[in-house]
Amino acid sequence: MPHSQSTICKACWQNMRVPIALRGPLSIPFRLIGVKSSRMNPNLCTVCERFFSRVYGKKQAIFPATVLFADLRGYTSMAEDTESEEVVEILDEFYDECADAIWAHDGVVNKFMGDAVLAIFNFPYTREDHAEQAALAALDIQKRWSKHAPASGAPLGVGIGIHTGQASIGEIGKACKEFTITGPVVNLASRIQGAAQSGEILVSDQVYARLAGRIPSSGERDVQLKGIDAPVQLHPIHLQ
């Protein structure tokens, strides 16, 4: 299902009560001065994307956030035996399916990294149920890709990891033109994704506690994650 399109930037309205028009005739003056829909989420604007310091008054700030990593399993071996044009097409399809699912749940696509996607929920547009929205987006990604992958002729699956907590968000370095997220919450989400099997979604205890039974799990398991001293309890979630 396509994501709904807002007529104004949801984050600018929520955070500053500034109605920056994204679509329709009222958006024309904004486009003339270079303000348009963000690449991270088309319901946000480039002010949110590129001017963190101006909006928040500093280069870095701590926010509660949920981080989702999705990785295309089998991509490297597939790329070695497949024509480059087909590889690019499959990667584009994967990016598009992930982005649409993330945007439909008010997340932002912060980075595309090779065959992986990093998404943030609860920034810059905030909502109390951000962990649940990340989980729903992950379920949507798996549903979309399970239907889409056979059409591409590629036996590829997706592994997804989700974690939530306090994260540092802001600008890094003088050349940074958009905000990014850093901190242990990002590192752990990445490690959790690395432990997920093809077609699986793994969430941390912190995420699962926020789901309040609304999204079922097939149990729990202790996993020794790379770079983490103690085993971490993870929960595979699935569609009802």
C-alpha positions in Angstrom: 0.0 0.0 0.0 1.5 3.4 -1.0 2.3 5.7 1.9 0.0 8.7 2.5 1.4 12.1 1.3 1.2 15.1 3.7 0.6 18.5 2.2 3.0 20.1 4.7 6.2 19.0 6.4 5.1 17.0 9.4 8.2 17.6 11.5 8.3 21.4 10.9 4.7 21.7 11.9 5.1 19.5 15.0 8.4 21.0 16.2 8.1 24.7 15.2 4.4 25.1 14.1 5.7 26.3 10.7 3.5 25.1 7.8 6.1 24.4 5.1 4.1 23.3 2.0 5.4 20.2 0.2 2.7 19.8 -2.5 0.2 21.9 -4.4 0.3 25.6 -5.4 1.4 26.7 -1.9 4.7 24.7 -2.3 5.9 26.8 -5.2 7.4 29.7 -3.2 9.2 27.2 -1.0 10.6 25.3 -4.0 11.9 28.6 -5.5 14.1 29.0 -2.4 15.2 25.4 -2.5 12.9 23.9 0.1 11.3 20.7 -1.1 10.5 17.1 0.1 13.3 15.3 1.9 15.0 12.3 0.3 14.8 10.6 3.8 11.0 10.8 3.9 8.8 12.7 1.4 6.5 13.9 4.2 9.4 15.9 5.6 11.3 18.8 4.0 14.9 19.6 3.3 15.0 22.0 6.2 14.7 19.0 8.5 17.3 17.1 6.5 20.0 19.7 6.0 19.7 22.4 8.7 19.9 20.5 12.0 21.9 23.1 13.8 19.5 25.9 12.8 16.4 24.0 13.9 17.8 22.6 17.2 20.4 25.2 18.0 23.4 22.8 18.2 25.1 20.2 16.1 24.3 17.2 18.2 21.5 16.3 20.6 20.3 13.2 22.4 16.9 11.8 21.4 14.9 8.6 22.1 14.9 6.7 18.8 14.3 3.3 17.3 16.8 2.0 14.7 16.0 -0.5 12.0 18.6 -2.2 9.9 17.5 -4.3 6.9 20.1 -6.3 4.9 19.6 -8.2 1.6 20.9 -11.7 2.2 22.8 -13.4 -0.5 23.5 -10.2 -2.4 27.3 -10.6 -2.6 27.3 -14.1 -4.1 24.4 -13.1 -6.4 26.3 -10.1 -7.7 29.3 -12.2 -8.7 27.2 -14.3 -11.0 24.7 -11.7 -12.4 24.9 -9.0 -15.0 25.5 -5.6 -13.5 22.3 -4.1 -14.9 20.2 -6.8 -13.2 22.1 -6.3 -10.0 21.4 -2.6 -10.0 17.7 -3.3 -10.8 17.4 -5.7 -7.9 19.1 -3.3 -5.5 16.8 -0.5 -6.7 13.7 -2.6 -6.1 15.0 -3.5 -2.6 15.6 0.1 -1.7 12.2 1.2 -3.0 10.3 -1.5 -1.1 12.1 -0.7 2.1 11.7 3.0 1.7 7.9 2.8 1.0 7.4 0.5 4.1 9.5 2.8 6.3 7.8 6.0 5.1 4.3 4.5 5.7 5.2 4.2 9.4 6.7 7.7 9.8 10.3 6.5 9.7 13.2 8.1 7.8 15.7 6.3 5.5 18.9 7.7 7.0 21.3 5.7 4.8 21.6 3.2 2.0 24.8 1.2 2.6 25.5 -1.2 -0.2 22.9 -3.9 0.3 21.6 -2.6 3.6 19.2 0.1 4.8 19.4 2.2 8.0 16.1 3.7 9.2 15.3 5.9 12.2 11.9 6.2 13.9 10.9 9.1 16.2 13.1 11.7 14.6 12.6 14.3 13.3 8.8 13.5 13.4 8.1 12.1 16.8 5.4 9.7 18.0 5.0 7.7 21.3 4.7 4.3 19.5 7.9 4.6 17.5 9.2 1.1 18.4 5.9 -0.5 17.3 6.0 1.5 14.1 9.5 0.3 13.4 8.3 -3.3 14.0 5.3 -2.8 11.7 7.6 -1.4 9.0 9.9 -4.4 9.3 6.9 -6.8 8.9 5.8 -4.7 5.9 9.3 -5.0 4.3 9.3 -8.8 4.7 5.8 -9.0 3.2 6.6 -6.8 0.3 9.9 -8.6 -0.5 8.5 -12.1 -0.2 6.1 -11.3 -3.0 8.6 -9.2 -5.0 11.8 -11.4 -4.9 10.5 -14.3 -7.1 9.6 -11.8 -9.8 13.2 -10.6 -10.0 14.4 -14.1 -10.4 16.7 -13.7 -7.4 16.5 -16.1 -4.4 17.3 -13.3 -1.9 15.9 -12.8 1.5 16.0 -9.9 4.0 17.4 -10.0 7.6 16.1 -7.2 9.9 17.3 -6.1 13.4 15.6 -3.5 15.6 16.7 -1.8 18.8 15.5 1.3 20.7 17.1 3.7 23.2 18.8 7.1 23.5 20.8 8.1 20.5 23.0 11.0 19.4 21.5 12.6 16.3 23.0 15.6 14.5 25.6 16.8 12.1 29.1 15.2 12.0 32.1 17.1 10.6 32.1 20.3 8.6 31.1 18.8 5.3 28.0 17.0 6.6 24.9 18.2 4.7 22.3 16.0 6.5 21.7 14.6 10.0 22.9 11.2 11.0 22.5 8.9 14.1 25.3 7.5 16.2 25.7 5.6 19.5 25.3 2.2 21.1 21.7 1.9 20.0 22.8 2.0 16.4 25.7 -0.5 17.0 23.4 -3.0 18.7 20.7 -2.7 16.0 23.3 -3.5 13.4 24.6 -6.5 15.4 21.0 -7.8 15.9 20.5 -7.5 12.1 23.6 -9.6 11.6 22.1 -12.4 13.7 18.8 -12.5 11.8 18.3 -15.2 9.3 17.0 -14.6 5.8 13.3 -13.7 6.1 13.6 -13.1 9.9 13.0 -10.0 12.1 14.8 -9.9 15.4 14.0 -7.2 18.0 15.7 -6.5 21.4 14.1 -6.8 24.8 13.6 -3.1 24.9 11.7 -3.1 21.6 9.6 -6.2 22.5 8.5 -4.6 25.8 7.1 -1.7 23.9 5.0 -3.9 21.6 2.8 -5.0 24.5 1.7 -8.2 22.9 0.3 -6.5 19.8 2.9 -8.1 17.6 3.5 -11.9 18.3 6.9 -13.5 18.8 7.9 -17.1 18.1 9.8 -17.2 21.4 13.0 -15.7 22.6 16.6 -16.7 22.4 19.9 -15.7 23.8 22.4 -14.7 21.1 26.1 -14.0 21.4 26.5 -10.9 19.2 29.8 -9.9 17.6 31.5 -7.3 19.8 29.1 -7.7 22.7 30.5 -9.4 25.9 27.3 -11.0 27.3 24.6 -12.8 25.3 21.6 -10.6 24.3 18.0 -11.8 24.5 16.3 -11.4 21.1 12.7 -11.9 20.0 11.8 -13.1 16.5 8.5 -11.3 15.5 6.1 -12.3 12.7 2.7 -11.5 11.2 -0.4 -12.7 13.0 
